[in-house]
């Protein structure tokens, strides 16, 4: 009953949002006193409103012919995704600029719902100005369909008072964890996101890359039945079998892992950068005892964290003139100065390398500035228009392998067959 009620409430919220601004042609006049009205749909930034409002007001001052309107979306990613699916499939043209998760861009581009922005943001220019991972997520078939706004990346947290340094290899992580656990009975070694949801897929892909694997093969095929993938799942399963990770990890999302680590009950944690500020709160038991580093790998080179974050795209249903103005707004909101505003006031990680060298960021937010090595190695999950269709398959089979219900070989063969069928792309 609880899940059913949640789904009903979610459906009600989406229906209400669509009723207000969704599957219909805009009835409000787009021109008022010679000004063109642009509507920007975004998720809450959670912070003082004044800096963001000033960023928007500056755009209006520089573009006096534009009236800019902002409309907030539900904070939950799945609700925002459902809203856009419903609205854009219905041809809604009453909003111009929208936020898109990294895994939505290929899906929306293939459906023809977001505009090709290559004229305004050529792919080669993006590759010169932004980190490679975010660009890989927004350039589809050589064309630009969105621009990175801010990003996230999977990182390793470690207790500086319990281990000599950050582990560089999987073997070191396990050895350091066991040594610390032997000194403090009851301490857990490594906590991460093992529940059957998207967070598990992020952990699996990080382990796959750490074992030398790739997410996509020739022709855009999602690669699953491969030796690096088998090694990755065997490694994650082995963490539970050896006791380095508690078996309860199979029920952990980000917050469950964070609470165990922040309470001082674990040596290592995989999570996103948001957990740093929580660990440094005045009442945190581990305040001042935490380090952050790239994820380990099999070889010892710095690991690749899964790319997260949001991009800005343009509704393909709006007029060419509004597309042009919308692209101008995106250029303003993704500029180095706008990146800095979001980093300083909302702790949003910039997608531009140059911002990490800005002395204002290094002085006010040294933690964000020090993320550069990890951010520049962030990789997107498989860049395919079918990702949201295949994610349930990945989560199910990855979970079965991690929990020991299937061997990695069985889980990956099953996943490969199902994904090949869903995408129509085969070897």
Secondary structure as GFF3:
##gff-version 3
##sequence-region A 1 427
A	DSSP	alpha_helix	2	21	.	.	.	ID=ss1
A	DSSP	beta_strand	31	32	.	.	.	ID=ss2
A	DSSP	beta_strand	35	42	.	.	.	ID=ss3
A	DSSP	alpha_helix	49	62	.	.	.	ID=ss4
A	DSSP	beta_strand	66	72	.	.	.	ID=ss5
A	DSSP	alpha_helix	77	89	.	.	.	ID=ss6
A	DSSP	beta_strand	97	101	.	.	.	ID=ss7
A	DSSP	alpha_helix	105	111	.	.	.	ID=ss8
A	DSSP	alpha_helix	123	129	.	.	.	ID=ss9
A	DSSP	alpha_helix	132	138	.	.	.	ID=ss10
A	DSSP	beta_strand	139	140	.	.	.	ID=ss11
A	DSSP	beta_strand	143	144	.	.	.	ID=ss12
A	DSSP	beta_strand	147	159	.	.	.	ID=ss13
A	DSSP	alpha_helix	170	183	.	.	.	ID=ss14
A	DSSP	beta_strand	188	191	.	.	.	ID=ss15
A	DSSP	alpha_helix	198	210	.	.	.	ID=ss16
A	DSSP	three_ten_helix	218	220	.	.	.	ID=ss17
A	DSSP	alpha_helix	227	242	.	.	.	ID=ss18
A	DSSP	three_ten_helix	247	251	.	.	.	ID=ss19
A	DSSP	alpha_helix	254	262	.	.	.	ID=ss20
A	DSSP	beta_strand	266	272	.	.	.	ID=ss21
A	DSSP	alpha_helix	274	279	.	.	.	ID=ss22
A	DSSP	beta_strand	290	293	.	.	.	ID=ss23
A	DSSP	beta_strand	307	314	.	.	.	ID=ss24
A	DSSP	alpha_helix	320	333	.	.	.	ID=ss25
A	DSSP	alpha_helix	336	346	.	.	.	ID=ss26
A	DSSP	three_ten_helix	353	357	.	.	.	ID=ss27
A	DSSP	alpha_helix	359	364	.	.	.	ID=ss28
A	DSSP	alpha_helix	366	369	.	.	.	ID=ss29
A	DSSP	alpha_helix	372	375	.	.	.	ID=ss30
A	DSSP	alpha_helix	387	402	.	.	.	ID=ss31
A	DSSP	alpha_helix	408	423	.	.	.	ID=ss32
###
